[in-house]
Amino acid sequence: MENFLSGKKHIHFIGIGGSGMYPLAQILHTQGYYLTGSDNNETATLDAVRKMGIPVFLGHDPKNLEGADLIVHTAAIMADNPELCAAKASGVLTVERSELLGLVTSWYSKAFCVSGTHGKTTTSSMLALILLAAGIDMSAVIGGKLKNIGGSGRAGKSEYMVCEACEFVDTFLKLFPDISVILNIDRDHMDYFKTMENLKLSFSKFCKKTTDMIIANGDDENTMQAVADSGSDARVITFGKTDKNDFYAADINVVSDFHTDFTLMHKGSPLCSLTIHVPGIHNVYNAVAACAAAYSAGIPAEALREGLLSYNGTVRRFERIAEINGVTIADDYAHHPAEVAVTLSTAKKMSFRRVWAVHQPFTYSRTAMLLDEFAEALSIADRVVLTEIMGSREKNTYNIYSKDLAEKIDGCVWYDTFEEVARYVAENAQEGDLVITLGCGDVYKVAEMIADMMKGM
């Protein structure tokens, strides 16, 4: 692809505190580019950016762009943002983050790009820690904060990179994967793709761009169809639940809520014994996918074991926030019915008295299109509390509200404000309960509010 960084010296990031922007800033900073950035709110990420010596402006102002010969913005930046408007009017080259990420992946000869509707962040995190356990100084761009590396990414000096590859509006087609991982293909982002055939076609194009290996979920029909239709020359390696796959798990033993042992099988023979410290059988298969990618790329089995042992979860993936008066409070990023169902099913199998689901629906389109599926998934919980829908980039042209979802769930309640939601849960949760906030917006704030309120009771 065209190297639009050629000749550029000063790059300005609009929204530099975003989880997808920070790793790119790390990588470009180590390459010697002069960077500046702006964002609306003080965060730990902005502190980390400043510690790298990168000037950060709080608030968006056209003056922040002075001297920049390339401007990068996130997809979350609204079209009427004053900096973005000024950038487009200035004549200075302005690109969306995914364009820059695509270019960066082309710099690495072993770029692992992890795709799929569910499990990308966990699998990317596991894979990154496996590579580090093997002594590889890899770069990473991950969709969530991984405490082991101090954030959502890192800049390494080797030819290895781990990159989360999101299918939303086909952004993953801008990447240059040497090794791609396809975890699953499920019905999501239908406001963009419209049909499953269109969604599978995009994954086929992603496969076609892969140069070395495709690590595919052999038990997922949509995934295997996308691979078959791609005409890719890349070698296909399968993982899954059964011995029809190249890699699969055997002898799965759930020792406790946060401890599962299993044997990794390769072509019918035991490869190594592994342990994960995150809950849920779905995470066993995320681990199998990460191990399949790493081992197929030449990483030794011992590094698989050590890497997984060092993984204690990613921020906002069944993250334990607090335990107060016998009530456990957790937070999870689940925002699709399949993810909500897996998370709540996992929780119900754990040793809690009752499971509370506190859900913030995200986007009007997803809520309207998957309303019945959300109702079914949330009904797995013993108690369900909803916030209002977070519209994000959308306007409510669907005339959909949380009360429409609540009416489909027995005993469900909903409130307009986070404070009302938190107060209701804090006053009604009992010893032995698990309260888990669910959603990809800012519902994690409710978990923190519940914890604060319960401390004062």
C-alpha positions, 0 to 999 in steps of 0.5 A: 500500500502507499506509504502515506507516512513518507516524508511526515515528521509531525503526527497529531492524534485526535483522541490519543487516549483511545485504546486503539490509538495509544498502541499506534502512538507507542509504535510511531514514537519508537520510530522517531516521529514527533507526536502530539495528541488531544482528548476530552478527559483525563485518563490513565492512558493520557498519563502514560502518553505524557510519560513517553514525552508526547504533548497532550492537549485536553479538549479539542481545539483547531490550535492543537493541529499547528505544525502537524503534517499528518492528522489521525483520528478515531472513528469515534470522533464526531463529524462536527468535532472542531479539530476534525473539521479544521483538519479537513479544511486545512489540506493536511492529510487526515486519515482514520485510525484504521488506515494507519493501523493497516499501514503499520501491520505491513511493517511486520513479517509475522503479523498475527491478526485476530478476528471474529465476532466474539473473543478477539481481545481475550485471544489476542491477549493470550497470544501476546503473552505466549509470544512474550513467554517465548522471549519475543519482543513483539508489538501489539494492538489489543482492543482492551487493557492487558495489565501484564503489558500496562495497557492496550498495546506495546512497541517491540523491536522484533518482526512479530506483531499481534493485532486485533482485527475488527470487522466493523465497517470492514476495517480489518480489510485494511490490515496485512495479516501474515497469520490470521485467526478467525474465531467465529462469524456471528450475526453482528453489525447488521446495520452495515452488513445487512446480510450474513452473506455480506458478512461472510464475504468480508471474512473471505476477503480477509482470508484472501489477504492472508499470506501465510496461515489461516487459523480457523474455527473448524466447528463454526460453519460460517467460518469454514465457508468463508475460508473455503470461498476465499480462494486463499493460498494460505495454509489452513489450520483448524482448532475447535472442540472435537478431534476433527480439528488440528488443535483441540482441548481434551481432559477439561477439568474445571478446578474452581471458578477461576482455574481450569486445566486441560490437555492441548491436543495436536493432530490426535496426540497430546501436545502439553498440559495447560492451565487458564485462570479465567472462567468459562469453557469458552475461554478454553477454546480462546486459549486453544486458538491462541496456542494453535496460532503460536505453535504453528508459527514455531513457538515451543509448547513450554511458552504456551504453558507459561504464557497462559499461566501469566494471563489473569484476564483483560480489563472489562472481561469478567473483571472482578471489581470488588467484594463487599458484604458478601456481594461480588461485583464484576464487569464485562464487555459483552454487548452481543446476545451470544456474548451476554449468553456465554458470560451469564451461563458461565456465571450461573455455573459458578458458586454464586447464590444469584446472578444479577445482569446489569446491562447497557444496550449499545446502539439502537440498531443492534438493540432493535435488530437483536431484541428477542435474542437479547431478551433470551440471553439476559433471561439466563440471569436471576435478576436483570436491570437495564440502563437506557440505550447508549446510542453512540454514533447513531440517532434513534431512528428505530424508536427503540427504548430499554423498556421495549427490551425489559417488557420481554424479560420476566421481572426486569426493571430499568432506570434512566440514570446510572445512579438509579440503577446503582441504588436499586442494585445496592439496596437489593443485592444479597450476600452470595450474589454476583452482580455483573455489569454488561456492555461495551459503553460506559456501564462499568461506571455503574459497577464502581457506583454500586461498590461505592454505595455498598461500602457506605451501607 
